[in-house]
Amino acid sequence: MLVNPYLFFKGRCEEAFKFYASCLGGKIEAMLSHEGTPASDHVPPEWRSKIIHARLVVGDTVLMGSDNPSDRYQEPRGLSVSLGVDSPAEAERVFHALAPGGMVRIQLEQNFFAVRYGTLVDRFGIPWMIVCQQPT
């Protein structure tokens, strides 16, 4: 069984996934717009270029997403995309790559359970948690 986050955006999925690919070092394997699909007839013409499905592979995990029309879009609440990284340097790099234009909730720092831990909401409204565990 696989558990993968599926993120919804208010019309900025393509921009977000390109940003995430650059920040996380992942590879976009799918970026499908409504145009040319059966869904194309069920959305307004200005929405046809919006993303119906995106897939980003980062290591052995997958992040997926799509655009949601504003009348169906809801801000993410009660969750974070958690990134477990192997080194404090990678935690710093990823945290500072995702943060511009967003809001840092907890500064990245060492605490009782992690060498580095911090949380933020990126410029697309997606909550992230960056964790570099204590060595065991």
Order of alpha helices (4+ residues) and beta strands (2+ residues): beta-alpha-beta-beta-beta-beta-alpha-beta-beta-beta
